[in-house]
Amino acid sequence: MVSRLGPMFERLRAESRLGLSMFVTAGYPHLDDTPAIIEALVDAGTDFIELGIPFSDPLAEGPTIQRSSQRALQNGVSVRHCMEVAQKTRALVDVPLVFMGYINPLLAYGLERFCTDAVAAGVDGLILPDLSMEEAETIHQACRTAGLDLILFIAPTSTEERMRTVARLATGFIYCISVTGVTGSRDSLAEEVDAMLERIRALTDTPLALGFGISKPEHLQRLRGKVDAAIVGSALVDHITEEDPAGSAAAFVRQLKGGAAVGG
């Protein structure tokens, strides 16, 4: 299988357009909501989806995504259910799907089996916030064998050594963290973001996506021409309502894009 991420980023660059990704916790707010939410997000103009696998101890997540993860676990979500969600979603949309999860549930499922099943379900990439560089080589090999892109993180505090390792191993895109800390909406993006992006761009042509704290149209305006895509998580989760999960999610994307002219 050829990942959908590469062709998508090629189109974005050809169109001089900032891509937009939305994070969705599988099984939130209700067990079977997720495929319809994602379809609505794509219809509203989302370019690719980060599908969160709920975990009991999501260390990189702030209160909003922690809450959604706990709710999803209470709803009965498992790794197997996430595979089913991805498969159902793939029947509805053509955009890239990227799993975001933590290592322990994947190891319990079986790492090679997880990668193979993810590709069979139509998933294009994998993000592991708690992946250490010491483990990256092994997981990179499992992903490469299955045909799954491995997306790695850098932050403003990343060392030169880490940036070089990420530049060498990352496929699909590199996830650039706007702040040191956990996920969550913020009023503004830190000044050190620009220096971080310049450092990693000097090392690789792999597409860059920036996440953590992005919540407003002006954030997207600031990022145009500096990264290939923006990733929005907590702000979306905060806007999803119990009564109309798909409709409220789509309304948020339209509001975000309408104020930022992401597609222009």
C-alpha positions as CSV (number, residue, x, y, z in Angstrom):
1,M,0.0,0.0,0.0
2,V,1.2,3.5,-0.8
3,S,0.4,6.0,2.0
4,R,-2.1,8.8,1.1
5,L,0.0,11.3,3.0
6,G,2.7,11.8,0.4
7,P,0.3,12.7,-2.5
8,M,-1.8,14.9,-0.2
9,F,1.2,17.0,0.8
10,E,2.3,17.2,-2.8
11,R,-1.1,18.6,-3.7
12,L,-0.9,21.1,-0.8
13,R,2.5,22.3,-1.9
14,A,1.4,22.6,-5.5
15,E,-1.6,24.7,-4.4
16,S,0.5,26.8,-1.9
17,R,-2.1,25.8,0.7
18,L,-1.9,25.1,4.4
19,G,-3.3,21.7,5.2
20,L,-5.6,21.2,8.1
21,S,-5.8,18.1,10.3
22,M,-8.3,17.4,13.0
23,F,-7.8,15.1,16.0
24,V,-10.8,12.8,16.9
25,T,-10.9,10.4,19.9
26,A,-12.3,7.1,18.7
27,G,-15.6,6.4,20.5
28,Y,-16.2,9.9,21.8
29,P,-18.7,11.2,22.8
30,H,-20.6,8.0,22.0
31,L,-19.2,4.7,20.9
32,D,-20.4,4.7,17.3
33,D,-20.2,8.5,16.6
34,T,-16.7,8.6,15.1
35,P,-17.1,7.7,11.4
36,A,-19.9,10.2,11.0
37,I,-17.9,12.9,12.8
38,I,-14.9,12.3,10.5
39,E,-17.1,12.4,7.4
40,A,-18.5,15.7,8.5
41,L,-15.0,17.1,9.2
42,V,-13.9,16.1,5.7
43,D,-16.9,17.6,4.1
44,A,-16.2,20.8,6.0
45,G,-12.7,21.0,4.5
46,T,-10.4,18.9,6.7
47,D,-7.4,17.5,4.8
48,F,-6.5,14.6,7.0
49,I,-7.5,13.0,10.3
50,E,-5.6,12.0,13.4
51,L,-7.6,9.2,15.0
52,G,-6.9,8.9,18.7
53,I,-6.7,5.5,20.3
54,P,-7.9,6.0,23.9
55,F,-5.5,5.2,26.7
56,S,-5.8,5.3,30.5
57,D,-2.6,7.3,31.0
58,P,-2.2,9.7,28.1
59,L,0.9,11.6,29.3
60,A,1.1,14.1,26.5
61,E,-2.6,15.1,26.6
62,G,-4.1,18.0,28.5
63,P,-7.5,17.9,30.3
64,T,-9.7,18.1,27.3
65,I,-8.3,15.1,25.4
66,Q,-7.7,13.2,28.7
67,R,-11.5,13.6,29.4
68,S,-12.4,12.4,25.9
69,S,-10.1,9.4,26.3
70,Q,-11.6,8.4,29.6
71,R,-15.1,8.8,28.2
72,A,-14.3,6.6,25.2
73,L,-12.8,3.9,27.5
74,Q,-16.0,4.0,29.6
75,N,-17.9,3.5,26.3
76,G,-16.0,0.3,25.7
77,V,-13.4,1.4,23.1
78,S,-10.5,-1.0,22.5
79,V,-7.7,-1.2,20.0
80,R,-9.8,-3.7,18.0
81,H,-12.7,-1.2,18.0
82,C,-10.4,1.5,16.7
83,M,-9.5,-0.8,13.8
84,E,-13.2,-1.2,13.1
85,V,-13.7,2.6,13.3
86,A,-10.9,3.1,10.8
87,Q,-12.3,0.5,8.4
88,K,-15.8,2.1,8.5
89,T,-14.3,5.6,8.1
90,R,-12.3,4.5,5.1
91,A,-15.5,3.5,3.4
92,L,-16.7,7.1,3.8
93,V,-13.7,9.3,3.1
94,D,-10.6,9.3,0.9
95,V,-8.3,11.5,3.0
96,P,-5.3,10.2,5.0
97,L,-6.0,8.6,8.4
98,V,-3.3,8.6,11.0
99,F,-3.6,6.6,14.3
100,M,-2.4,8.4,17.4
101,G,-1.8,6.1,20.4
102,Y,0.5,5.1,23.2
103,I,2.9,2.2,23.1
104,N,1.5,-0.2,25.8
105,P,-1.9,-0.9,24.1
106,L,-0.1,-1.5,20.8
107,L,2.4,-3.9,22.5
108,A,-0.5,-5.8,24.1
109,Y,-2.2,-6.1,20.7
110,G,1.1,-7.1,19.1
111,L,3.1,-4.5,17.3
112,E,3.6,-6.2,13.9
113,R,-0.1,-7.3,14.0
114,F,-1.2,-3.8,14.8
115,C,0.7,-2.3,11.9
116,T,-0.6,-4.9,9.4
117,D,-4.2,-4.6,10.6
118,A,-4.0,-0.8,10.5
119,V,-2.9,-0.8,6.9
120,A,-5.6,-3.3,6.1
121,A,-8.2,-1.0,7.7
122,G,-7.1,1.9,5.5
123,V,-4.8,3.8,8.0
124,D,-1.8,5.6,6.5
125,G,0.4,6.6,9.5
126,L,1.1,6.2,13.2
127,I,1.9,8.7,15.9
128,L,3.2,7.5,19.3
129,P,3.7,10.4,21.8
130,D,5.6,8.2,24.3
131,L,8.0,6.7,21.7
132,S,11.6,7.1,22.8
133,M,14.4,7.4,20.2
134,E,15.8,4.1,21.6
135,E,12.7,2.3,20.5
136,A,12.2,4.2,17.3
137,E,14.3,2.0,15.1
138,T,12.3,-1.2,16.0
139,I,8.9,0.4,15.5
140,H,10.2,2.2,12.3
141,Q,11.0,-1.3,10.9
142,A,7.6,-2.7,11.8
143,C,5.8,0.2,10.2
144,R,8.0,0.1,7.1
145,T,7.4,-3.6,6.6
146,A,3.6,-3.1,6.9
147,G,3.6,0.1,4.7
148,L,2.6,2.5,7.6
149,D,4.2,5.9,7.9
150,L,5.8,6.6,11.3
151,I,5.4,10.2,12.3
152,L,7.9,11.5,14.9
153,F,7.8,14.5,17.2
154,I,10.1,17.5,17.6
155,A,9.7,20.3,20.1
156,P,11.3,23.7,20.6
157,T,13.6,22.1,23.2
158,S,14.7,19.2,20.9
159,T,18.4,18.6,20.7
160,E,20.3,18.7,17.4
161,E,20.8,14.9,17.8
162,R,17.1,14.2,18.2
163,M,16.3,16.5,15.2
164,R,18.7,14.6,13.0
165,T,17.3,11.2,14.1
166,V,13.8,12.4,13.4
167,A,14.8,13.8,10.1
168,R,16.3,10.4,9.2
169,L,13.5,8.1,10.4
170,A,10.2,10.1,10.1
171,T,8.0,9.4,7.1
172,G,4.7,10.9,6.1
173,F,5.4,14.1,8.0
174,I,7.1,15.4,11.1
175,Y,4.9,16.5,14.0
176,C,6.3,19.8,15.3
177,I,5.0,20.6,18.8
178,S,4.4,24.3,19.3
179,V,5.1,24.3,23.1
180,T,6.8,22.2,25.7
181,G,4.0,20.6,27.7
182,V,0.6,18.9,27.0
183,T,-2.1,19.4,24.5
184,G,-4.7,22.1,25.0
185,S,-6.0,25.3,23.4
186,R,-3.8,28.4,23.8
187,D,-4.2,32.1,23.1
188,S,-1.0,32.5,21.0
189,L,1.8,30.4,19.6
190,A,5.2,30.7,21.3
191,E,7.9,32.8,19.6
192,E,10.4,29.9,19.6
193,V,8.2,28.0,17.1
194,D,9.8,29.9,14.2
195,A,13.3,28.9,15.3
196,M,12.3,25.3,15.7
197,L,10.8,25.2,12.2
198,E,13.9,26.7,10.7
199,R,16.2,24.1,12.4
200,I,14.2,21.1,11.2
201,R,13.6,22.5,7.7
202,A,17.4,22.8,7.3
203,L,17.7,19.0,7.9
204,T,14.9,17.5,5.8
205,D,12.3,18.0,3.0
206,T,9.8,15.8,4.9
207,P,6.5,17.7,5.3
208,L,6.0,19.5,8.6
209,A,2.8,19.7,10.6
210,L,2.4,21.9,13.7
211,G,0.2,21.0,16.6
212,F,-0.5,21.6,20.3
213,G,-2.5,24.8,21.1
214,I,-3.8,25.6,17.7
215,S,-7.4,26.9,18.1
216,K,-8.0,30.1,16.3
217,P,-8.1,31.4,12.7
218,E,-5.2,33.7,13.4
219,H,-3.0,30.8,14.4
220,L,-3.5,29.3,11.0
221,Q,-2.8,32.7,9.3
222,R,0.5,32.8,11.2
223,L,1.5,29.3,10.0
224,R,0.9,29.7,6.3
225,G,4.1,29.4,4.4
226,K,6.0,28.1,7.5
227,V,4.6,24.5,7.7
228,D,2.7,22.2,5.4
229,A,-0.2,21.6,7.8
230,A,-1.8,22.5,11.2
231,I,-3.2,20.0,13.6
232,V,-6.1,20.9,15.8
233,G,-7.2,18.7,18.7
234,S,-8.4,20.1,22.0
235,A,-10.2,23.0,20.4
236,L,-12.3,20.6,18.3
237,V,-13.0,18.2,21.1
238,D,-14.2,21.2,23.2
239,H,-16.7,22.1,20.4
240,I,-18.2,18.6,19.9
241,T,-21.6,18.4,21.5
242,E,-23.5,15.4,22.8
243,E,-26.6,16.3,20.9
244,D,-25.0,16.8,17.4
245,P,-21.4,15.5,17.4
246,A,-21.0,15.6,13.6
247,G,-22.7,18.9,13.0
248,S,-20.9,20.7,15.8
249,A,-17.6,19.3,14.6
250,A,-18.2,20.5,11.0
251,A,-19.3,23.9,12.2
252,F,-16.1,24.4,14.1
253,V,-14.0,23.6,11.1
254,R,-16.0,26.0,8.9
255,Q,-15.5,28.7,11.5
256,L,-11.8,28.0,11.8
257,K,-11.3,28.0,8.0
258,G,-13.6,30.8,7.3
259,G,-11.6,33.2,9.5
260,A,-8.3,32.0,8.3
261,A,-8.8,31.5,4.5
262,V,-6.8,28.2,4.8
263,G,-7.6,27.2,1.3
264,G,-6.6,30.5,-0.3
